[in-house]
């Protein structure tokens, strides 16, 4: 479904959603690595700030204990500071 949405509106890769998060934040918190990989390939900003905590997808993954997603984001150059 995410792919269909992006194909219909490519700006969704960087757009803030209703909760002030990006689709990459959503992918990070839900440990959806394939979706995260797709979003990054389509231009998603890996260090986008969002949500009530004003933090990056990497922070969300770490905070929720998503080790695989954390390692994935780091391998794609997510900043740690």
N, C-alpha and C positions, 0 to 999 in steps of 0.2 A: 504493500500500500504506500509506503514512504516513497518508493521509486516512482510510482504513478504521480504522486503529488509533486515531486521535484521536476519530473518531466513536464508537467503542466505549468509549473511556476518555479523557475530556477532560482528566484530570489529567496525562496524558502530556506535555502542552505545557510543564509546569513541573517535572516529576518528574526526578530524577537517575537515569540509567541505570546499568548495571553498571560502566562505566568512570568513574563519577562525573561524567558529562557529561549535558547536555540534548540533546533532538533538534535544537535550534537550533545547538548546537556541531557536531553531526554534519552538518547542512546547510551550515554555514559552511566546514568543512574540505573538503567535497565540492563546493563551489560550486553548490549546489542552490538558486538564488534563488527559484524558484516555491514550493518547499517552505518556505523561510524565510519568505516572504511569508505563506503559509498559516498557519504556526505563530504568527507575530506576530499575525495577525488573530484567532487563537484564544486569545490571552493569554500566549504565550511571553514570558518576561522577556529582553529584548534584552541586558541586562548581567549575565546569570546567570554566576556564577563556577563553574568546574568543571574536571575533568581533573587530571592530575598536575601541571600548571603553575599550577593555581588561577587560571585566566584566563577572559576573556569570549570569546564567539563572534567579536567583532571582532578580538581579539588572535590567535585561531586563523587567521582569514582573512588577516590581515597577515603573520603568521609563515610561512604556506604560500604567499604570493604570489598570493592570490586577489583581484586588483584589483577585478573587477566586484562580488564579494561585499562587499569592504571598502567600496566606494562605496555599495552598497545599504544596508548596516547603518548607515553614517553618515547616510544620508538618512532613516532611520527613528529617528534620535536616539541611536544608540549613543554612550556616553561614551568619550572618549579618554584619560581619566586615572583 
